[in-house]
Amino acid sequence: MKKVERINIIMRYINNRAHFTISEIMHEFNISRSTAIRDIREIEAMGMPLVAEVGRDGGYFVMNNSVLPTVRFTDNEIKALFIAFMATRNLQLPYLKSRHSLAEKLLGLISENQQDDLVLLNQILLFEGTNPHNPDLLDLSDLPHPMLEQLIQILLVDSYLVVSVEEGRETKSYPIYLMRLFREKSSWQIEGFDLGEEKRRIIPVDNLIDVKPYPEKKRISKKKIVEQLSKQEEAINLVLELGPKAIAQFKKYHPLKITISYTNPYQTTAILKTFINVHHPDELAEITNWLLFLGGDNKVREIPKEVVEGLRERVDVLGNK
């Protein structure tokens, strides 16, 4: 019997009794004491209000004769959940183990006919990152960086952190106020305010070695952080008018800091305004490649000369191939 099926049966068994013991669960389901205890703890974590009784004849009972409501999904809800799981393959998302257990529980709740539908969907639907010759084969490691879940758990409690990162052969530590955790170009990134240098800083999660809370006595207020960032806002030096083809390309991919404003109700034209740090070689190269990716369906209102030179160089290289 699969774990999910066993837990579902144990839950029904518990709901039909005013009182039960670990020994009864062991005997009824032919499982070890440690397995019975783990299953009971998981059932409690799912929301069943169990109360433990101490003493020689102690055991458990369900508080106020409460029962868990039966979870029922429509056929379309089941398909929506399953397709969402399929679409997130190869995205290195956090809580992967929980996602797997959730999928198992979902399959344990539905009928055989509904399971057959999901098998068929798995055969005919393909998403980005899926190997068309073997849909179940992951082209990338589906496991996220081991620090990602730990980082999220800390962030739920505190945003003032000291992060230790590996930079080349050195380990450096930065005190930051974390503003966002985002995923761009298949990589998780931290966007934070460096409390030491008082500036915005982007840190790849892949480089993280350790994360811990920042001492409270050294912190500055969130209000002051917002004020400092507003003072440091760079002047806009790239302005483009986008047509429908360029907008379609923009939707496929764009750097996180770049946004557009639609200029008609049909969202077929838009204005793009941003700042490009032309003194940062990596950023200059990235924006040059991305502008070529956008294509020719745009009009330039304002652009740094360094970006123009980079575009010309790339076009010359492509023309000589």
C-alpha positions in Angstrom: 0.0 0.0 0.0 1.4 3.4 -0.9 2.0 6.0 1.8 -0.7 8.4 0.6 -3.3 5.7 0.4 -2.4 4.4 3.9 -2.6 7.9 5.4 -6.0 8.5 3.8 -7.3 5.1 5.2 -5.9 5.9 8.7 -7.6 9.3 8.7 -11.0 7.6 7.9 -10.2 5.0 10.6 -9.5 7.7 13.2 -12.6 9.7 12.3 -14.8 6.7 13.1 -13.4 6.2 16.6 -13.7 8.3 19.8 -10.3 7.1 21.0 -7.3 5.2 19.5 -3.7 4.2 20.4 -0.5 3.8 18.5 -0.6 0.1 19.1 -4.1 -0.1 17.5 -2.8 1.7 14.4 0.2 -0.6 14.3 -1.9 -3.8 14.5 -4.7 -2.6 12.2 -2.3 -1.5 9.4 0.6 -3.9 10.0 3.1 -1.1 10.3 6.0 -0.4 12.7 5.7 2.0 15.7 7.9 4.6 14.1 5.9 4.5 10.9 2.6 4.8 12.9 4.0 7.8 14.8 5.2 9.5 11.6 1.8 9.0 9.9 0.0 10.4 13.0 2.2 13.5 12.9 1.6 14.0 9.2 -2.1 13.7 9.7 -1.9 16.3 12.5 0.1 18.6 10.1 -2.7 18.3 7.6 -5.1 19.9 10.0 -6.8 17.0 11.9 -7.3 18.3 15.5 -5.9 15.3 17.5 -5.3 15.5 21.3 -2.8 13.2 23.0 -3.7 11.7 26.4 -0.8 10.8 28.7 -0.7 7.9 31.1 -0.5 4.1 31.0 -3.7 3.8 28.9 -3.1 7.0 27.0 -3.7 7.5 23.3 -5.3 10.0 21.0 -8.8 11.4 20.3 -10.2 13.8 17.8 -11.0 17.2 19.5 -14.7 17.8 19.9 -15.5 14.8 17.6 -14.2 16.9 14.7 -13.7 15.5 11.3 -11.8 16.8 8.3 -14.1 17.9 5.5 -14.0 15.8 2.4 -11.9 17.3 -0.3 -13.5 17.1 -3.7 -12.1 18.4 -7.0 -13.9 18.8 -10.3 -12.4 17.2 -13.4 -11.2 20.6 -14.6 -9.7 21.5 -11.2 -7.7 18.3 -11.2 -6.4 18.9 -14.7 -5.5 22.5 -13.8 -3.5 21.3 -10.8 -1.7 18.6 -12.8 -0.9 20.8 -15.7 0.5 23.4 -13.3 2.8 20.7 -12.0 3.9 19.7 -15.5 4.5 23.3 -16.5 6.9 23.9 -13.6 9.3 21.1 -14.4 12.9 22.3 -14.9 12.2 25.6 -13.1 14.2 24.6 -9.9 11.4 25.8 -7.7 11.6 25.7 -3.9 9.7 23.2 -1.8 10.2 20.5 -4.4 9.7 17.6 -2.0 6.5 19.2 -0.8 5.4 19.5 -4.5 6.1 15.8 -5.0 4.1 14.8 -1.9 1.2 17.1 -2.9 1.1 15.4 -6.3 1.0 12.0 -4.6 -1.9 13.1 -2.4 -3.8 14.5 -5.3 -3.5 11.1 -7.2 -4.7 9.4 -4.0 -7.8 11.4 -3.9 -9.1 10.9 -7.5 -10.7 8.1 -9.4 -9.0 5.7 -11.8 -10.8 7.4 -14.7 -9.4 10.7 -13.6 -5.9 9.2 -13.2 -6.2 7.9 -16.8 -6.9 11.4 -18.1 -3.8 12.7 -16.3 -1.6 10.0 -17.9 -2.9 11.0 -21.3 -2.3 14.7 -20.6 1.3 13.8 -19.6 1.8 12.1 -23.0 0.4 14.8 -25.2 1.3 18.1 -23.5 4.8 19.5 -23.8 6.2 22.6 -22.1 9.5 24.5 -22.3 12.4 22.5 -21.0 10.7 19.2 -21.8 12.5 16.5 -23.8 10.0 15.7 -26.6 11.5 12.1 -27.0 11.1 11.4 -23.2 8.8 13.8 -21.4 9.6 12.4 -18.0 13.3 13.1 -18.5 14.4 16.4 -16.9 16.9 18.3 -19.1 18.0 20.3 -16.0 18.4 19.3 -12.4 14.9 19.8 -11.0 16.5 20.5 -7.6 16.9 24.1 -6.5 19.9 25.4 -4.7 19.9 23.9 -1.2 20.0 27.4 0.4 16.8 28.5 -1.3 14.3 26.9 1.0 16.3 27.9 4.1 16.5 31.5 2.8 12.7 31.6 2.3 12.0 30.3 5.8 14.3 33.0 7.3 12.6 35.7 5.2 9.2 34.8 6.5 10.5 35.9 9.9 13.0 38.6 9.1 14.3 40.6 6.1 17.4 42.0 7.7 20.2 39.5 6.9 23.9 38.8 6.8 24.6 36.8 3.6 27.9 35.0 3.0 28.7 34.5 -0.6 31.5 32.9 -2.6 33.1 35.3 -5.0 35.9 33.7 -7.0 38.1 32.1 -4.3 37.0 34.5 -1.6 34.1 34.4 0.8 32.5 37.8 1.5 29.7 38.8 3.8 27.1 41.5 3.2 24.5 43.0 5.6 21.4 43.5 3.6 17.7 44.3 3.8 16.2 41.8 1.3 13.6 43.4 -0.9 12.9 40.7 -3.4 13.8 37.1 -4.3 13.4 36.6 -8.0 14.2 34.2 -10.8 15.7 35.5 -14.0 17.4 33.6 -16.8 17.0 30.3 -15.0 18.8 31.6 -11.9 17.5 32.7 -8.5 18.6 36.2 -7.4 18.5 38.3 -4.2 17.7 42.0 -4.6 18.6 43.8 -1.5 19.8 47.1 0.1 23.4 46.8 1.3 23.2 48.2 4.8 27.0 48.8 4.9 27.5 50.5 1.6 23.9 51.9 1.5 23.2 50.9 -2.1 21.2 48.3 -4.1 22.9 44.9 -4.5 22.0 41.8 -6.6 23.3 38.5 -5.2 23.0 35.1 -7.0 21.5 32.5 -4.7 23.9 30.0 -6.3 26.7 31.8 -4.6 25.2 31.7 -1.1 27.1 29.8 1.6 25.3 31.0 4.7 22.4 33.3 5.8 21.7 34.6 9.3 19.8 37.5 10.9 21.5 40.9 11.1 21.9 42.3 14.6 19.0 44.6 15.5 21.1 47.3 17.1 22.8 47.9 13.7 19.6 48.1 11.6 18.2 51.2 9.9 14.5 51.6 9.3 12.7 50.5 6.2 11.6 54.1 5.7 15.2 55.3 5.5 16.1 52.5 3.1 13.3 53.6 0.8 14.5 57.2 1.0 18.1 56.2 0.2 17.0 54.2 -2.8 14.8 57.0 -4.2 17.8 59.3 -4.0 19.8 56.8 -6.0 17.4 56.4 -8.9 19.3 56.7 -12.1 18.2 59.0 -14.9 16.4 57.3 -17.8 18.6 57.0 -20.9 16.8 54.4 -23.0 13.4 55.1 -24.5 11.7 52.9 -27.1 8.3 52.8 -28.8 7.4 49.1 -29.2 5.1 47.7 -31.9 3.1 44.5 -31.6 6.0 42.2 -32.7 8.4 43.8 -30.3 5.8 43.5 -27.5 5.4 39.8 -28.3 9.2 39.4 -27.9 9.2 41.5 -24.7 6.6 39.1 -23.2 8.8 36.1 -24.1 11.7 37.5 -22.1 12.9 40.8 -20.6 15.3 41.8 -17.8 13.4 42.1 -14.5 14.1 45.8 -14.0 12.6 46.7 -17.4 8.9 47.4 -17.8 6.6 48.8 -20.5 3.6 51.1 -20.5 0.9 50.3 -23.1 -0.2 53.3 -25.1 -3.5 52.0 -26.5 -6.4 49.9 -25.1 -5.5 47.0 -27.4 -2.0 46.7 -26.0 -0.5 46.8 -29.5 1.9 49.7 -28.8 3.9 50.5 -25.8 6.7 52.8 -24.4 9.8 51.3 -22.7 11.8 53.6 -20.4 14.8 52.5 -18.4 18.4 53.3 -17.3 21.4 51.4 -18.8 24.7 51.5 -16.9 27.0 51.8 -19.9 30.1 51.6 -17.6 29.1 48.1 -16.6 30.4 45.8 -19.4 28.1 42.8 -18.5 25.0 45.0 -18.4 25.9 46.7 -21.7 26.5 43.4 -23.4 23.2 42.0 -22.0 21.1 44.9 -23.2 22.7 44.8 -26.6 21.8 41.2 -27.1 18.3 41.8 -25.7 17.6 44.7 -28.1 18.6 42.5 -31.0 16.2 39.9 -29.6 13.4 42.4 -29.6 13.7 42.8 -33.3 13.1 45.8 -35.6 9.5 46.6 -34.6 10.4 49.6 -32.5 11.3 53.2 -32.7 14.2 54.7 -30.8 13.5 57.9 -28.9 16.6 57.9 -26.8 19.6 55.6 -26.6 23.1 55.8 -25.2 25.8 56.0 -27.9 27.6 53.1 -26.2 24.6 50.9 -26.8 24.4 52.0 -30.5 28.1 51.1 -30.9 27.5 47.7 -29.4 24.6 47.1 -31.7 26.7 48.0 -34.8 29.5 45.7 -33.7 27.1 42.8 -33.3 25.4 43.5 -36.6 28.8 43.7 -38.3 29.9 40.4 -36.7 26.7 38.7 -37.8 27.0 40.1 -41.3 30.5 38.7 -41.7 29.5 35.2 -40.8 
